[in-house]
Amino acid sequence: MALTRIWGITKTTVDISQAVFVDSTVYGTPELNRNQEAHYVLIAKMDENQVLSFISGIDNSAPLTATNYSFANSVDGAYRMFQFNPPFYSGTGTYTKEVSSGGVVSVYADIVWHPGTAKFYKAIATSFTAIEPGVTVGWATSWQADPDFTLEVSNTKTNTFIKDDIITFRYEDCLVEYIDETTDDILCGLCTSWDKLFPTLSAQLLLDGANSNNWQNKQTRSEIIIKAATKQFCC
């Protein structure tokens, strides 16, 4: 079996200005533990033509443990999440750089995670073995540290998981807020009319529990009870 990726977006702040991509995948026996995968996450706003605008500021400082990735949510719409899981560097592996012609890639570059230096590396030399990134003398002629993953979204050699999601909660919350404001306006308008309504209401109401012995006091008590019961709606 393989890990079942469980991803989703939720909101984190009251003003809805920040969202968070949550990786709720269940790691561990019999599948990989979380620290057996090094994750690098990209989040992009996607337009109607699926053109991506990558969001800056995603915190990828904890590749072996992170499961939450916060980002600025400026507008509702479609978002695409990329989770790169490059293999750990192996001294017995053979690595090679990207090969392309006329903008068409025929061989994608190898990308690895190196636990010793806690960095990702991209191969920039052709077919080499046992050159440990960040360690072997002259390693920089074969490896590029901290590669730009936005250029690797189509890399078929790197373990990459992709999820599209829709953010609508900014609109939904604004709609609820608008309805609340509209309701308040209606109720406030009603509240300003209580003085006009009270003569008719108070003349008709004899409320149970009005502790008085004459009609005038009962009428006054009715007005107090009505106002107390409706003050939560008044401006």
N, C-alpha and C positions, 0 to 999 in steps of 0.2 A: 504494500500500500504506500501511498504518498500523503504528505500533509495536505489537509483540506484548508485552503486559504479562506479565512473569514475576515472580511474587511468592511469598513463602513465609515461614514462621515457623520459627525455630530457637532453641535454647537457647544461653546465653552463659556462665553461671556454674555452678560445680561444685554449688552447693546448689540450683540450678534456680530461684532467686528472680527472676532476670531473663531475659526473652525478647527476641528482636529480630526485627522485621519487615524483611525484606531485599527490596529492589527490584533484581532481576537482569536487568531489561530491557536489551536491547542497543541503545544509542543511537548515533546517527551515521549517516553516508551509507549508504543514500539517505534515511534517516529523520532526524528531528530530533536534534540534539545534546542532551545532558542540560541544558546551560545555556540552551537555547531553550524550556524549560518551567520554570515556577515551581510547585513542589509544596508543598502543605500537607496533612499526613497526620493523620487521626484514627484511633484504635483504640478499639473498644468491646467490652466483654463482653456477649454476647447470651444472654438466657435462653430457655426453651423457647417463649415467646410472641413471640420476636424483639424484646423490649424491650431497648433499648441502655443500658448504663451506661458512659459515656465515661471512659477512663483519663486521668488528668492527668499532666503532666510529660513529654509527648512533645516532643522537641527539634525544633522547626521553624525553627531559626535560620539554616539554610543552604538556602533553597528552590531554589537553582539548582544545587546539587551533591550534596546528601545522598541516599544510597541505603539507609542503615541507620537504623532507628528503634527504640531500646531502650525496653522498658516492663516494669513490675513484673508478674510472673506469679504471682498469689496462688492460683489454682485452675485445674484443668483445665476444658475446656469449649469452647464455640463463641465465636469472636472475629470481629468484622467490621472490615475496614480500608477507610477512605475515602481516596482520593488526589485532592485538588482540584488542577486545573491551569487556573486562570483565565488568560484571555488577557492579554498585555502591554497597557498603556494605549496608546491611539492618539488623537492629536489630531483625527483625522477621524471618530472613532466617535461614535455617539449613544447615550447612557446614560440609564437610568431606574431609579427605585426600585421596590420591591415594591408590588403592588396586590392587596389581598385584601378579602373581604367575608364576614362570618360565619365567619372562620377558614379560608375557602377561598381559596387563592391563585390569581389569574387571570394575574398577571404577576410573574415572579420578578425580584428585583433583580440588576442587573449587578454583577459583582465583577471587579476587575482587579489585576494586579501592576504596580507602578510601579518600574522599575529605578533611577531617579534617587534616590528616597528609600528604596528597598529595603523596601517595605511593600506589603501587600495593602489594597485599598480597596473599600468597598461603596457603591453609589449610594444616596443618600437624597433625591434630588430627581427631578422628572419631566422626561424628555426634554430633556437638555442636551448641548451639544457644546463642545469646546475649553475645558473647565475642568480644568486639569491638577491632579491631587491633590497636595497638599503644596507646590504651586508658585504657581498662580494666586491672586491676592489674593481672599480670601473663599471659597476652595475648600471650607472646612469646612461650608458650607451645602449643598453638593452631594455630599460624600463623607464616609464614616465610615472612619477608619483602623483597621486590625487588627480586622476583623469577627469575630464569634463564629461559627466554622464549624460548631459543633454545631447551630446553628439553620438550617444550609444543606444538610442531608443530602438533602433532596428537591428542591434547586434544579436545575431542568432546563436553566437557561441556562449554568451553569458546567460546564466539562468535568470530570466526576467519574467516577472508576473505583472499583469496589467489589469486594472479595474477601472471602469467608467462609473461615475456616480453623478447624481443630480442634487444640487443644493437649491432648496426652495424655501428654507425656513426664514430667510430674511423677509421675503414677500409675505409669508404666512403670518409672521409676527407683526409686520406693519399693518396687515389687514385687520388683525385682531385689535391692534392699538387704535386703528381708525374707527372700528365698530365701537370700541369702548368710549372714544371721544364723542362719537355721534350720540351714543346712549346718554352720556353725561350731559350733552347739550340739551337733549329732550327732557331729561329729568330736572335739569337746572331750570329750564323754562317752566316746568310744572311747579317747581318749588317757589318761583317768584309769583305764582298765581295762588298760593295757599291763602293769602289774606283775603282774596276775593272769594275763595271757596268756603272758608270757615263759617261765615254767617249761615249759609245753607246747611253745611254739615253739622255744625254744633247745635243747630236748632232741631235736628232730627235724631241726634245720637244721645242715647242714655246708656253709657258703657257700664258693664258689670264691674263692680269693684270701685266705682267712683265714690270715695268716702266723703259724702256731703249730704246735707239734709234739705237742700233747696235747689230749685231748678237752675238758678244762676250759677251756683257753685258747680253743679254737674256739667253745665255747659262749658265753663272755664276748664274743668278737669278734662273734658273731652278734647279740647284744643291742645292741651299739654301732652296728652297721650299720643295724639296723632302726630304732632311735631316731633316727639321723641322717637317714634317708630319710623319716621321718614327722613330724619336728619342725615342719615348715612348717604342719601342720594343727593343731598343739597350742596350747592357750591359755597 
